[in-house]
C-alpha cells in the first residue's frame, strides 16, 4: 500500500485512447509518487508508448484525465525530463557534450556571445551528477554508447525536473554499460522519481520499486515483496518465472 502522506506526482483516471477506432488504452488508472522507480513493461503495441505520449502531452487526451501534482496536463512537460529511445541529435554533428546538456532547457536561447556563465556552470554541475564532467568539452561523436546515454540523462536533468522518464534507455548499450546506466538511475532515484519503459524484466526486478504491465489495460504491482523470492544481483533471473510471480501478485 502507498503511504497516504506521499505526494502523487502523476495520476491518471480512466484514461482511454484510440487510433482511428482501434482502442489502444482502456481505463488506465495509475498513480506515480515521489521517489518511485516505476518500470512500464508489456508487449510491443500494448500501449506503453501511447501512455508516455499522453503523459508528455504529445498526444491529446480523448477520454479520462491526467493530473500532475494537482495541476493540469499543461504543467507536466516542464516537470518531466524525457530521454527518448532514439535521440534527435546527430552524433556526427560537431557539437560539444556541454552544449547537448544545455539543450535540455527549451527556454535557453544562444546569443552571439554564447551561453551565460551561470548556464554553463549549471550544465557542468549536471554532468557531475551523472559522473562525466570531465567530458564536458568533448564532441558527442567521440563518446561510447553508454557515455552518450549519460549525456542524454544529464540533458533531461538540466531543467531540474521532478521526474525522469526514459524510453528503453539501454537498448543499444552492451551489458556492462546497461548496468552502469541503471546504477546511475538508482542513485538519481534518491532525489527524483524515475519512470522507465523497458523489456528487460531482470533489470525490472533488481532496480524497480513498482511495475506497471500495459497491454491495453494496466496491471500494477508493488514488487518489494517479490524481490524476496529471488536472489537479487545474481547473474541470471528467469523472466518466465518472474512473469508468473507478477501474475500471482495481489499488489
The 8 nearest C-alpha neighbors of each residue, nearest first, counted from 0:
[[1, 2, 250, 221, 3, 220, 223, 249],
 [2, 0, 3, 5, 4, 32, 221, 30],
 [1, 3, 4, 5, 0, 6, 32, 7],
 [4, 2, 5, 1, 6, 0, 7, 32],
 [5, 3, 2, 6, 1, 7, 32, 33],
 [6, 4, 3, 2, 7, 32, 33, 1],
 [5, 7, 32, 33, 8, 4, 68, 3],
 [6, 8, 32, 9, 31, 68, 30, 5],
 [7, 9, 68, 67, 32, 31, 6, 33],
 [10, 8, 67, 31, 7, 30, 66, 68],
 [11, 9, 30, 66, 65, 29, 67, 31],
 [10, 12, 65, 28, 29, 64, 14, 66],
 [11, 13, 28, 64, 14, 63, 27, 65],
 [14, 12, 26, 63, 27, 28, 15, 11],
 [13, 15, 63, 27, 26, 12, 62, 64],
 [16, 14, 25, 24, 62, 26, 63, 13],
 [15, 17, 24, 23, 61, 22, 62, 25],
 [18, 16, 22, 21, 23, 20, 19, 24],
 [19, 17, 21, 20, 22, 16, 23, 49],
 [18, 20, 21, 17, 22, 16, 23, 61],
 [19, 21, 18, 17, 22, 23, 16, 24],
 [22, 20, 17, 18, 19, 23, 16, 24],
 [23, 21, 17, 24, 16, 20, 18, 25],
 [22, 24, 17, 215, 46, 16, 21, 25],
 [25, 23, 215, 15, 16, 22, 46, 216],
 [24, 26, 15, 216, 27, 215, 14, 16],
 [27, 25, 13, 14, 15, 28, 216, 24],
 [26, 28, 14, 13, 25, 217, 216, 29],
 [29, 27, 12, 11, 13, 26, 14, 30],
 [28, 30, 11, 10, 27, 31, 12, 9],
 [29, 31, 10, 9, 7, 32, 11, 28],
 [30, 32, 9, 7, 8, 10, 29, 35],
 [33, 31, 7, 8, 35, 6, 34, 30],
 [32, 34, 35, 192, 6, 8, 7, 5],
 [33, 35, 192, 191, 188, 32, 36, 189],
 [36, 34, 192, 33, 32, 37, 193, 208],
 [37, 35, 193, 207, 208, 194, 192, 209],
 [36, 38, 209, 194, 210, 35, 207, 193],
 [37, 39, 195, 210, 194, 196, 207, 40],
 [40, 38, 196, 211, 212, 210, 195, 197],
 [41, 39, 212, 197, 198, 213, 211, 196],
 [40, 42, 213, 212, 214, 45, 43, 39],
 [43, 41, 45, 44, 214, 40, 213, 198],
 [42, 44, 45, 41, 46, 47, 214, 48],
 [43, 45, 46, 42, 47, 214, 23, 48],
 [44, 46, 214, 42, 43, 215, 213, 47],
 [45, 47, 49, 44, 48, 23, 215, 24],
 [48, 46, 50, 49, 45, 213, 51, 39],
 [47, 49, 51, 50, 46, 52, 44, 196],
 [48, 50, 52, 46, 51, 47, 53, 58],
 [49, 51, 53, 47, 48, 52, 46, 54],
 [50, 52, 48, 54, 49, 53, 55, 47],
 [53, 51, 57, 49, 55, 58, 50, 54],
 [52, 54, 58, 56, 50, 55, 51, 57],
 [53, 55, 51, 52, 56, 50, 75, 65],
 [56, 54, 52, 53, 57, 76, 51, 75],
 [55, 57, 53, 58, 54, 52, 59, 72],
 [58, 56, 52, 55, 53, 59, 54, 51],
 [59, 57, 53, 52, 56, 60, 49, 55],
 [58, 60, 56, 61, 53, 57, 52, 16],
 [59, 61, 62, 58, 53, 64, 63, 16],
 [62, 60, 16, 59, 15, 63, 17, 14],
 [63, 61, 15, 14, 60, 16, 64, 13],
 [62, 64, 14, 13, 12, 15, 61, 65],
 [63, 65, 12, 11, 14, 66, 62, 13],
 [66, 64, 11, 10, 72, 12, 67, 9],
 [67, 65, 10, 69, 71, 9, 70, 72],
 [66, 68, 9, 70, 8, 69, 75, 71],
 [69, 67, 8, 70, 7, 9, 66, 6],
 [70, 68, 67, 66, 71, 8, 9, 7],
 [71, 69, 67, 68, 66, 74, 72, 73],
 [72, 70, 73, 66, 74, 67, 69, 65],
 [71, 73, 74, 75, 66, 65, 67, 70],
 [72, 74, 71, 75, 76, 56, 70, 77],
 [75, 73, 72, 71, 76, 77, 70, 78],
 [76, 74, 78, 72, 77, 73, 67, 79],
 [75, 77, 79, 78, 55, 74, 73, 56],
 [76, 78, 75, 79, 74, 160, 80, 158],
 [79, 77, 160, 75, 76, 161, 162, 80],
 [80, 78, 162, 160, 76, 163, 77, 81],
 [79, 81, 155, 163, 160, 156, 164, 162],
 [80, 82, 164, 155, 163, 165, 79, 83],
 [81, 83, 165, 164, 151, 166, 155, 152],
 [84, 82, 166, 85, 86, 165, 81, 168],
 [85, 83, 166, 167, 168, 86, 82, 165],
 [86, 84, 83, 87, 82, 166, 88, 167],
 [87, 85, 88, 83, 84, 82, 151, 89],
 [86, 88, 89, 85, 83, 90, 84, 82],
 [87, 89, 86, 90, 92, 99, 91, 85],
 [90, 88, 91, 92, 87, 86, 140, 139],
 [89, 91, 140, 92, 139, 88, 93, 94],
 [92, 90, 140, 89, 93, 139, 94, 88],
 [91, 93, 89, 90, 94, 140, 88, 139],
 [94, 92, 138, 91, 95, 139, 140, 90],
 [95, 93, 138, 92, 139, 98, 96, 99],
 [96, 94, 138, 98, 136, 137, 97, 139],
 [95, 97, 135, 99, 139, 98, 137, 136],
 [96, 98, 135, 100, 99, 95, 136, 122],
 [99, 97, 101, 95, 100, 96, 102, 94],
 [98, 100, 96, 102, 97, 101, 95, 154],
 [99, 101, 154, 97, 102, 98, 103, 153],
 [102, 100, 103, 98, 99, 104, 122, 97],
 [101, 103, 99, 100, 104, 105, 98, 154],
 [104, 102, 154, 101, 155, 157, 100, 105],
 [103, 105, 102, 106, 158, 107, 101, 157],
 [106, 104, 107, 103, 102, 108, 101, 158],
 [105, 107, 104, 108, 103, 102, 158, 109],
 [108, 106, 105, 104, 109, 102, 101, 114],
 [107, 109, 110, 106, 105, 114, 113, 104],
 [108, 110, 113, 114, 107, 111, 112, 115],
 [111, 109, 113, 112, 108, 114, 115, 107],
 [110, 112, 113, 109, 114, 108, 115, 107],
 [113, 111, 110, 114, 109, 115, 108, 116],
 [112, 114, 110, 109, 111, 115, 108, 116],
 [115, 113, 109, 118, 119, 116, 110, 112],
 [114, 116, 118, 117, 119, 113, 112, 120],
 [115, 117, 119, 118, 120, 114, 121, 113],
 [116, 118, 120, 115, 119, 121, 114, 122],
 [119, 117, 121, 115, 120, 116, 114, 122],
 [118, 120, 122, 116, 121, 117, 123, 115],
 [121, 119, 117, 123, 122, 118, 116, 124],
 [122, 120, 124, 118, 123, 119, 117, 125],
 [121, 123, 125, 119, 120, 124, 101, 126],
 [124, 122, 126, 120, 125, 121, 132, 127],
 [123, 125, 127, 121, 122, 126, 120, 128],
 [126, 124, 122, 128, 127, 123, 153, 157],
 [125, 127, 132, 123, 128, 129, 124, 131],
 [128, 126, 130, 132, 124, 125, 129, 131],
 [129, 127, 125, 126, 130, 124, 153, 131],
 [128, 130, 126, 127, 131, 149, 153, 183],
 [129, 131, 127, 128, 132, 126, 149, 133],
 [132, 130, 133, 126, 134, 129, 127, 135],
 [131, 133, 126, 127, 134, 135, 123, 130],
 [132, 134, 131, 135, 136, 130, 126, 127],
 [135, 133, 137, 132, 131, 136, 96, 97],
 [134, 136, 97, 96, 132, 133, 137, 95],
 [137, 135, 95, 134, 96, 97, 138, 133],
 [138, 136, 134, 95, 135, 96, 139, 141],
 [137, 139, 95, 140, 141, 94, 96, 93],
 [138, 140, 96, 141, 95, 142, 90, 94],
 [141, 139, 90, 91, 138, 142, 92, 93],
 [140, 142, 139, 138, 143, 137, 90, 91],
 [143, 141, 140, 139, 146, 147, 144, 138],
 [142, 144, 146, 145, 147, 141, 140, 148],
 [145, 143, 147, 146, 172, 148, 142, 171],
 [146, 144, 148, 176, 143, 147, 172, 149],
 [145, 147, 149, 143, 148, 144, 142, 150],
 [148, 146, 150, 144, 149, 145, 142, 143],
 [147, 149, 151, 145, 150, 146, 152, 144],
 [150, 148, 152, 146, 147, 151, 153, 129],
 [149, 151, 153, 147, 148, 152, 154, 146],
 [152, 150, 154, 148, 153, 149, 82, 155],
 [151, 153, 149, 155, 154, 150, 156, 148],
 [154, 152, 156, 150, 155, 151, 125, 126],
 [153, 155, 100, 103, 151, 157, 152, 156],
 [154, 156, 80, 152, 153, 81, 157, 103],
 [157, 155, 153, 159, 154, 158, 80, 152],
 [156, 158, 154, 159, 155, 103, 153, 125],
 [157, 159, 156, 104, 160, 103, 155, 80],
 [160, 158, 156, 157, 161, 78, 80, 155],
 [161, 159, 78, 79, 162, 80, 158, 156],
 [160, 162, 191, 78, 79, 192, 159, 163],
 [163, 161, 192, 79, 160, 191, 193, 80],
 [164, 162, 80, 193, 79, 81, 194, 192],
 [163, 165, 194, 81, 195, 80, 193, 82],
 [166, 164, 82, 195, 168, 81, 83, 196],
 [165, 167, 196, 84, 83, 168, 195, 82],
 [166, 168, 197, 196, 84, 170, 169, 165],
 [169, 167, 166, 165, 170, 84, 148, 82],
 [170, 168, 172, 177, 171, 167, 180, 176],
 [169, 171, 167, 172, 168, 84, 177, 173],
 [170, 172, 169, 173, 144, 168, 145, 167],
 [173, 171, 169, 176, 170, 144, 177, 145],
 [172, 174, 176, 175, 177, 171, 169, 145],
 [175, 173, 177, 176, 178, 172, 169, 179],
 [176, 174, 178, 177, 173, 179, 172, 180],
 [175, 177, 179, 145, 173, 174, 178, 172],
 [178, 176, 174, 180, 169, 175, 179, 172],
 [177, 179, 181, 175, 180, 176, 182, 174],
 [178, 180, 176, 182, 177, 181, 183, 175],
 [179, 181, 183, 177, 178, 182, 176, 184],
 [182, 180, 184, 178, 183, 179, 185, 177],
 [183, 181, 179, 185, 180, 184, 178, 186],
 [182, 184, 180, 186, 181, 185, 179, 187],
 [185, 183, 181, 187, 186, 182, 188, 180],
 [184, 186, 188, 182, 183, 187, 181, 206],
 [185, 187, 183, 188, 184, 189, 182, 190],
 [188, 186, 184, 189, 185, 190, 191, 183],
 [187, 189, 191, 185, 190, 186, 192, 34],
 [190, 188, 187, 186, 191, 34, 185, 192],
 [189, 191, 188, 187, 34, 192, 186, 161],
 [192, 190, 188, 161, 34, 162, 187, 189],
 [191, 193, 34, 162, 35, 33, 188, 36],
 [192, 194, 36, 163, 162, 188, 37, 164],
 [195, 193, 164, 37, 38, 36, 163, 165],
 [196, 194, 38, 165, 164, 166, 197, 39],
 [195, 197, 39, 166, 167, 38, 165, 40],
 [198, 196, 167, 199, 40, 195, 39, 38],
 [197, 199, 40, 200, 196, 41, 167, 42],
 [200, 198, 202, 197, 201, 203, 40, 238],
 [201, 199, 203, 202, 238, 198, 204, 241],
 [200, 202, 204, 203, 199, 236, 205, 238],
 [203, 201, 205, 200, 204, 199, 206, 207],
 [204, 202, 200, 207, 201, 205, 206, 199],
 [205, 203, 201, 202, 206, 207, 200, 226],
 [204, 206, 202, 203, 231, 207, 201, 232],
 [205, 207, 203, 204, 202, 185, 208, 181],
 [208, 206, 36, 203, 209, 37, 204, 205],
 [207, 209, 36, 222, 223, 37, 221, 35],
 [208, 210, 221, 37, 222, 207, 220, 36],
 [211, 209, 38, 220, 37, 219, 39, 212],
 [210, 212, 219, 39, 218, 220, 213, 40],
 [213, 211, 40, 218, 41, 217, 39, 219],
 [214, 212, 217, 41, 216, 45, 215, 47],
 [213, 215, 45, 216, 41, 46, 217, 42],
 [216, 214, 24, 23, 45, 25, 46, 213],
 [217, 215, 214, 25, 213, 24, 27, 26],
 [218, 216, 213, 212, 27, 219, 211, 214],
 [219, 217, 212, 211, 213, 220, 216, 210],
 [218, 220, 211, 210, 217, 212, 221, 250],
 [221, 219, 250, 210, 222, 209, 211, 218],
 [220, 222, 209, 250, 223, 208, 210, 219],
 [221, 223, 225, 224, 209, 220, 208, 226],
 [224, 222, 225, 226, 221, 208, 227, 209],
 [223, 225, 222, 226, 227, 221, 228, 248],
 [226, 224, 222, 227, 228, 223, 244, 229],
 [225, 227, 228, 224, 229, 223, 222, 204],
 [226, 228, 225, 229, 224, 230, 223, 231],
 [229, 227, 226, 225, 230, 224, 231, 244],
 [230, 228, 226, 227, 231, 225, 236, 233],
 [229, 231, 233, 232, 228, 227, 226, 236],
 [232, 230, 233, 229, 205, 226, 204, 236],
 [231, 233, 230, 234, 205, 235, 236, 229],
 [232, 234, 235, 231, 230, 236, 229, 205],
 [233, 235, 232, 236, 231, 230, 201, 237],
 [236, 234, 233, 237, 201, 232, 238, 231],
 [235, 237, 201, 238, 233, 234, 229, 241],
 [236, 238, 240, 239, 241, 235, 201, 200],
 [237, 239, 241, 240, 200, 236, 242, 201],
 [240, 238, 242, 241, 237, 243, 244, 236],
 [241, 239, 243, 237, 238, 242, 244, 236],
 [240, 242, 238, 244, 243, 239, 245, 237],
 [243, 241, 245, 239, 244, 240, 238, 246],
 [242, 244, 246, 240, 241, 245, 239, 247],
 [243, 245, 241, 247, 246, 242, 248, 240],
 [246, 244, 248, 242, 247, 243, 241, 220],
 [245, 247, 243, 244, 248, 242, 249, 241],
 [246, 248, 244, 245, 243, 249, 242, 250],
 [249, 247, 245, 250, 246, 244, 220, 225],
 [248, 250, 247, 220, 246, 245, 221, 219],
 [249, 220, 248, 221, 219, 222, 0, 245]]
